[in-house]
Amino acid sequence: MPTTRKIRKRDGSIEDFNPEKITEAIWDAAQSVGGTDKTLAEKITGQVETVLGVFFKDEDSIPSVEQIHDLIEKILIENGHAKTAKAYILARHKDTELRGEKDGILGLKSDTSFSVNSLKVLKQRYLLRDDDGNIIETPEQMVRRVAANIAEAERFYKDGDKKKAEEDFYRMMIDLDFLPNSPTLMNAGTTIQQLAACFVLPVKDSIESIFETLKNTAIIQQTGGGTGFNFSGLRPRGDLIHTTKGISTGPVSFIKIFDSLTGTMKEGGKRRGANMGILEIDHPDIIEFISSKEKEGHLENFNISIGLTDKFMQAVENDQEYSLVNPRTGQEVNRLSAKGIFDLIVAKAWENGEPGVLFMDRIEQGNTTPSLGRLTATNTCGEQPLLPYEACNLGSVNISNFVKEGQIDWERLKTTVHLAVHFLDNTIDMSDYKLEEIKDIARGNRKIGLGIMGFADLLFALHIPYNSSEGLDLAENLMSFVQKEAKAASEELGQKRGNFPNFDKSIFPEQGIVSMRNATVTTIAPAGTLSMIAETSPGIEPVYAIAYTKSVFGGTELAYINRYFKEEAIASGIYSEDLIRKIARHGSLQKIVEVPQELKKHFVVSSDIEPEWHIRMQAAFQRHTDNAVSKTINLPEDATHDQVRHAYLLAYRLGCKGITVYRDKSRKKQVMYKADTNRPLDAKELQSYEEPQTQLPLFGKLEQPKQPERPKAEEIIPPPIINTV
């Protein structure tokens, strides 16, 4: 039994000795020179452990990483594995170069396992700096800071175990199995200590209320939160103002003031402010609002969405008129064609992706505390409906980390979900919400939003196409499992630590539920920046492209190649730099001759997927999510108005709570793009492209689709075996 239990890293820190890392490093080197027997790598690891146990047997005697590497090379050579030793030495040399690159990014010595792209993101937004702007913590220290701070909440409870919680939280985050929303990573353990990402503030019809909300918006955005507003209570343009005998300039004019405020704030230099602006379909200024972002750059700090009702959607389908109502008087002031207004929404969304739509009646059906008010607005990306002044803490499980031998490791996923719920619940106790109104309702309802990221990468790992019934079935099983376990974790916390304070005012007692710590537990956020840190696909989105460039933080460009495709391309013998450049130019694999058809089948990207599959996937996740699902229905550049219209109608019929579409290249400024797309193909390149062998059908009739049955609890554990061939 080896006595070595710790190792000293290059930055001087001490961590647990993990022989599996040695085995994997040796095995990688062996495979690169044709090795086929992993047991030999395990045997070498055993010899390394034995030698370490002899020379470092005292508790105070800790080997360094470099000493271990030297020992591995020596044992490989002595055992006659010269080729593997050479490959190992070359890999070690590349690691040294990579560490130098990472140190250059951070400006300090570290021995971080985070990737170069992750470090660029962390440097820009998350890592603490001194008064001169220098980075003063490594990513590992950041994670330790967050874990220690969130574990502090354990001291409030009799069953609390701060030491255990801190280690569990640290391991979950450092392994990138789970990450909390950005304000928690930025602010936990600092003087700011505002940890929530999502806020909704009320906007009432008076100058005093509007500017009070404006002040509160500044306070929230300064600490990293995003804000949502419903402007439907404001009187329309041209309406009478009794106090001044003047006329109102309408909601859009005040939205411009909020937008200007956000544009002047950099949130401590880390996270730029963002807003959701909502206007309900019966407001007299609805046409002005629908068109308010038709010019690129206008209201650039706002996402805008139209609040649609069931009554309006019925009027659209029946080609009827509907009423516009003055919110000040409650009186009808006009009637418009529902179909005409719906077509205007479609046209503007086709032009540049906005406005999105929210189905307000369906959102309200998910209100677990209706006696406290209506869910009139959402956070910035639409996935978190909230009451006025309410806030929510979000986090995402990196589901791509839970594949083991070609299947999902459901037991480990269950453990992580329970721990993530515990983490997010603690975050509520540790967050300084800055405003008493927010603190009262946030801690009264204790809403959390646990979601997932890495779903597209999970599908790649399991060889399941996103645009397939197998993909939809997996989504149903996966999110049903997460929902069930998150509820169970919240119920257990409620039994130990008490129900959320507004429990008796909620729907749960009527349902016979006696214990629940959180009014909601699941939300699917876009997890855009978090997914960059974890190097996985964002939220439940398909990947934008197999290889692409992403522009972040005011011009920083990050190049990406999907690691699952890279691994399979190497294994298939087709990998080359020329191939990657070709893929980066096109994004999709479907027209590239060198790529085998079996890889093209499951390595689909957003532009390969017909809109109907996007929407069915969103609906599959929504059926098992308390709050809402953030997803963009990405459309190809040549998508038609009819496709956008059908997308909106199908989303409504399938039970989604909202929908956002984006047509490729419909904006000059685009976050993700394929490389060098404006350069014409030369003759040689033209010969290496082919048309896809199959085409998915476009939308058919909008009849009610047949949905897979919702899995019963006993059918989820254990799940059906997934064929990965």
Summary of the structure (lengths in Angstrom):
residues: 725
radius of gyration: 27.0
end to end distance: 39.6
largest distance: 94.8
contacts: 2408
relative contact order: 0.08
helix: 46%
strand: 14%
